[in-house]
């Protein structure tokens, strides 16, 4: 696969959704919302994470089995293609504020020239999707395994290009906090496995609160992911976390999605000098039947697109 021909592999279906191909595989885009809690029980979509859904001969093919089959020399182009269809499909929703959260592996672009080409592609794709570069969140996975000086250069370059930066699989260790202090990413996605474990006991909950506070002190917002039950969503408010993602709120959907109907975008007023949180002034009706997994008696129902009375 050559750089010049990469975008010849983009396919737009009759339904308007973008996909791509690689050998015998069709690669589709699934989007999963990250929600911001604006006020008690009021949520709005903050961003859409792009997730690949592979098919072979019309049958689903797990991404964990697909990527080992990609030729190493093709990995940069495959990541670029997937990033492209995720941004384009997020743009099809025509939301005014929602961002696109896409994977970015710095190790795939060691050459500065190749990196600049990739930045140009992202900006061009964002423009085609009707999004400014600062609505693209480049999510760096495995940051703890990258040497700090090298990672710092990558983060600086992404920010200079106008993109936002997220670090994923983040933990609670002193090394993790020190990296955030140095890198100052816009967002950190806390590792879902240990977040769930720590939410189940008071000591773990206290540690989570400390981590969230430390991140906030360095100008970094926390995203809690893999929230599977509503009681976990409820606890996020106590933790001071307003950005959250998981099956308890919304499952991924293959593009084209129904998110606009299910979770209408809240119409916000101009900035209010007296509050840090915008208040919905023209609520849209919430969709019926979108509250997810059943939980215990503490379960509350989130409201999307309107304030709950």
N, C-alpha and C positions, 0 to 999 in steps of 0.2 A: 504494500500500500504506500503510495507516495503522498507527500504533503500537498502537491498540486491537485490531486484527484480526490482528496478526502471528502469534500462536501458534495461530490457527485453521488455519494452513497446515501444522501438524505432522501427520505421518501415521505411525501405528504399524502395521507389517506383521504378517502372520500369524506370522512368525518372531520377532516381538518387537522387531525393529530399528526405530529411528526414522529418518525421512527427511522431506523437505519438497519443495515445488514452487515454481516461479517461472515463470509463463507456460507455455510448452510444455515446460519442463525439469523433470525429476525430479532432485533433489539428494540424493545418498546420502552416507553417512559411511564413510570408510575410516580405520582406526586403524593407526598404526605405533608399535611399542614403542621407548622409550628404555630401555636396560638400565644397571643399576649392577653393576659388578664388585665382589662382596663380598670375594673372596679369589681367589688364582690359579685360573683356569678355572671359577669359580663365579659365575653371573650371576642377577640377579633383575630383574623389570620395575620400573623406577622410575616411568615415566609413559607415557601414550599420547598421541601427537600426532594431532590430528584433521585429516583431509585430505578435501576435497570430491571427489566423483565425480559428474559431471553426465551425464545421459542425455537424449536427445531422440528421440522415436519409437522408444524401446527400444534406441537405438544410443549408444555412448559418445561424449561430447562433451568435448573437452579443456578443463580449467579456464581455460587461457590464452586460449581462444577464447570461453568463456562470460562471464567478468567484463566484457569490453568491451561486451557486449550489455546489461548491467544499467543501467537508468536511474540516473544519478548520485544522484537523490533517494532511490532505493531501496537504495543501497549500505549505509547504516547498518543497515537492517532485515535485509538479506540476511546481513551479517556476524553479526548477532545470532542469526538463525535457524540459521546453520551452527554457531555456537558452542554453541547449545542442543542440537542433535542430536549433536554430538561429545561433550559432557559426559554426556548421557543414555545414549548407547551405551557410553561407557567405564564408566558406572555399572552397566550390565547384567552386567559381568564380576564384580561383587561382590568385588573384591579389597580387602584391608584397608589397603594402604599406597599403591598406585599412584595417581598424580596424572593429571590431564587437562591437556594442553598445547594451548592454543587461541589462535588469532590475535586480536590486539586492536590496532586502528588508532586511535590517539588523535585523529587529524585528523577522524574521522567524528563525533566527539562534542564539538564546540567549546562547546556550551552546558552550563553546570554542572547545570542541571535535567535535561537529557537524559542526561547522564553518570550522575547519581544513579539515574535510572530503569534505565539499563543495568546498573549495579552490582546493583540489586535483582533484576533478571532473572537475572543470573549466580548470585547467592546462592540464589534460589528454585530454579533449575535444579539447582544442586549439591545442595541439600537433597532434591529429588526423586530424584536419582541416588544418595543415601546417602553424600554426600561433604561434608566440611567445607569452608568457603571456602579454607582454606590448602592444600587439595589441588588448587586450580585455579591453573594457571600461565598468566598472560596474557603472550603472546609478542608483543613489539613489533618489527615488521619496519621496516627503513629508518630506524632510530633516528639514524643518522649524518646524515640529511637534515633532522632536526628541530632547531630552535634549542634549545640546552642549557637555558636557563631554563624554556622551555615544556615540554620533555621532563621536566625535574626535577619540575615540578608534577604531570604525569601519573603518573609513577612513585610519587610520594608519595601521591597519591589512591588508586592501586591498592593500595598497601600498607596504607593506613588502612582500606580496605574489607575487608582480611583476605586478599587474594589474594597469590600469589607473582608475581614479575616475571622475565621472560626477555627478553634482547635478542638478536636474530638478525642474521645477515649481519655479524658482528663481524670486524674485521681486527686487524692487529698494529701499526698506527701509534700514534704517541704520543697523537694526538687520541682514538683509541679507548680507550686505557688511562686517559686523563684523564677521559673520560666515565664509565667504570666507577668511578673513584675518587669522582666526584661523586654518581653515581646509586645505587651499591651495589645492583645487581640481584641477585636470588638466583642466577640462571643467565645464562651467556652461551653462545650457540651459535655456534661458530666457523665462518666461511664454508667450506663443504665444498670448493670449488674450490681455494683456495690451501692448505688443509690437505693435500689429496692431493699437490699439487706439492711442498710443503715436506717431506713425509715421505720423499721419494725421495732426499734428499741430506743429508749430515751438518750442513751449515750451516743449512739450513732446519729440520732437526729440533731443533737447538740453539735456534733462535729460538722455535719452538713451545714448547719447555720453559720458556723465559724468560717467554713470554706466560702460560702456564698458572700459573706460580709467582706472577706479578704479580697475576693475577686472584684467586688463592687468598688472597694477602695482604690483599686488600680484601674478603674474605668472600664471594666469588663463585665458584660451581662452574662448571667448563667442561664443555660437552657437545660432543663431536666427532661430527659428522653425516656422512652419505654415505660411510660406511666400506663398501667394496665387496669387500674381500678380507681373509682372516683374518690375514695378516701385519700389516695395518694395525691390527686389533684387538689383536694381540699387542704392538705398539709403544705402545699407549695406556698400558699399565702403566708402561713406562719414562718416559713423559711425565708421569706422575702424574695421569692422567685416569681417573676411574672411571665416568663417564657417557658412553655411546656409542650411536650409532644408525646403521643402514645395512643394505643388502641382505645384507652378510656375516653379520648376526645375525638379521634378520627383515624380510620384505617387508610392505608394508601389506596389510591385509585389509579387505574391505567388511563392515560389521556385518550380522548377528551373526558374530563372529570365533571362531576355534578356539584363541585364545591360551591359555586356561586349560588345555586339554589338551596343547598343545605346550610351554608354558612354565609349569608349575605354580608357584604362589606358594610361596616358601620359608617355612617356619614358623620364626620366630625366637624365641630365648629372651628373657627380661627383660634389660634393659641390663646388660652386663658391665662392672664397674668397671675391669677390667684391659685392656680392648681398645677401640679406637675402631670396630672393624668387628664387626658381629654374625656369629655363627657358626651355621649351620644345625644344628638338633638333631633334626629329624624330616624327613629328606630324602624327597621324593617322587620316583618314577621319572622319569627324563628321557625325553622323547619321541624316538622313533626317526625318523631321516630328516630332522631339521630343520637339521642343519649345512649351510650354504649353499655359496656359490661356492668352487670349487676354487682352490687357490693353490699356491705352490711348496713345497719341502720343509720350510720353516719352519712350515707350517700346523699349528695345533693345534685340537682340537675343543672348543668351549665346552660347559659342562654347565649345564643350566637345571633348577633345582629340586633339585639334590643336589650334594654335594661329590664331586669325582672322585678316586678313590684312585690 
